[in-house]
Amino acid sequence: MTFGERLRYLREERGLRQQDVAEKINISKRMIGYYESDKHFPRDAEMVIAIADFFDVSLDYLFGISEVKNIAVFDELTKEFSKLDEKNQSDVFDYIRYLKLKIPHNN
């Protein structure tokens, strides 16, 4: 998905109008429309950060680098994974490989 498609998805997922988002991040409804249609891209980092903060998603998710919306998920996984001994860590990796084989579209 493009930046604009992700933005529209996040907005619609929460049942918000473009006007609602625009008011919360202090820009015009028209600009939200431009962003969603990929006609424009935010000119400064502060606006991108404001959008990510408003929707509580990582910048990686917003830019399509990751499918994980919130980086806190990674933090929690890392914390729990580090508590495991080597054997159990290996088992976790084996299970992930198994899941990837079981669900081909999830590679």
matplotlib code that plots the C-alpha trace (Angstrom):
import matplotlib.pyplot as plt

x = [0.0, 1.1, 1.3, -2.1, -3.7, -2.5, -3.8, -7.2, -7.3, -6.4, -9.0, -11.8, -10.8, -11.7, -14.8, -13.4, -14.1, -11.3, -12.5, -12.1, -8.4, -7.7, -9.0, -6.9, -3.6, -4.3, -4.4, -7.1, -9.5, -8.4, -4.8, -5.9, -7.7, -4.5, -2.5, -5.0, -5.0, -1.2, -1.3, 0.8, 3.0, 3.7, 6.5, 8.0, 8.7, 6.6, 3.4, 4.3, 5.0, 1.7, -0.2, 1.6, 1.0, -2.7, -3.3, -0.9, 1.2, 4.9, 6.4, 7.5, 3.9, 2.7, 5.4, 4.6, 8.0, 6.3, 2.9, 3.1, 1.1, 2.6, 6.3, 5.3, 4.5, 8.1, 9.3, 7.1, 8.2, 11.9, 11.5, 9.8, 12.1, 15.2, 14.0, 14.1, 17.1, 18.8, 16.7, 13.4, 14.6, 15.4, 11.9, 10.3, 12.2, 11.2, 7.6, 7.8, 9.2, 6.4, 3.8, 5.3, 5.1, 1.5, 0.3, 2.1, 0.7, 2.4, 6.0]
y = [0.0, 3.6, 6.2, 7.6, 4.2, 3.5, 6.8, 6.2, 2.7, 4.0, 6.7, 4.4, 1.7, 4.2, 5.4, 9.0, 11.6, 13.4, 16.5, 14.7, 13.8, 17.3, 19.0, 16.7, 17.2, 20.9, 20.8, 21.2, 18.5, 19.2, 18.3, 15.0, 14.3, 15.0, 12.8, 9.9, 10.2, 10.4, 13.7, 15.3, 14.0, 15.8, 18.3, 18.0, 15.3, 16.9, 16.3, 12.7, 12.2, 13.9, 11.5, 8.4, 9.6, 10.4, 6.8, 5.3, 3.5, 3.3, 5.3, 2.0, 1.0, 4.3, 4.1, 0.5, -0.8, -3.0, -4.6, -4.2, -1.1, -0.4, -0.9, -1.7, -5.2, -5.7, -4.4, -6.8, -9.7, -8.9, -8.6, -12.0, -13.7, -12.5, -14.3, -17.7, -20.0, -20.9, -24.1, -22.3, -19.4, -22.0, -23.5, -20.1, -19.7, -23.2, -22.4, -19.2, -21.1, -23.6, -20.8, -19.3, -22.6, -23.2, -19.8, -19.1, -15.6, -14.6, -14.8]
z = [0.0, -0.6, 2.1, 0.9, 0.9, 4.4, 5.6, 4.1, 5.5, 9.0, 8.8, 7.6, 10.1, 12.8, 11.2, 10.8, 8.2, 6.5, 8.4, 11.7, 11.0, 9.6, 12.7, 15.0, 13.2, 12.3, 8.5, 5.9, 4.9, 1.3, 2.2, 3.8, 0.5, -1.4, 0.9, 0.6, -3.2, -3.3, -5.0, -2.3, 0.5, 3.8, 3.4, 6.8, 9.3, 12.0, 9.9, 9.2, 12.9, 13.8, 11.6, 13.0, 16.5, 15.9, 14.5, 17.0, 14.4, 13.6, 10.8, 9.3, 9.1, 7.7, 4.9, 4.1, 5.4, 8.0, 8.4, 12.2, 13.1, 16.5, 17.4, 21.0, 19.6, 18.6, 22.0, 23.8, 21.6, 22.0, 25.8, 26.1, 23.5, 25.4, 28.5, 26.7, 26.7, 23.4, 22.9, 23.3, 21.1, 18.4, 18.9, 18.3, 15.1, 14.0, 14.7, 12.7, 9.8, 10.1, 10.1, 7.0, 5.2, 6.4, 5.2, 1.8, 1.4, 4.7, 3.5]

ax = plt.figure().add_subplot(projection="3d")
ax.plot(x, y, z, "-o")
ax.set_aspect("equal")
plt.show()
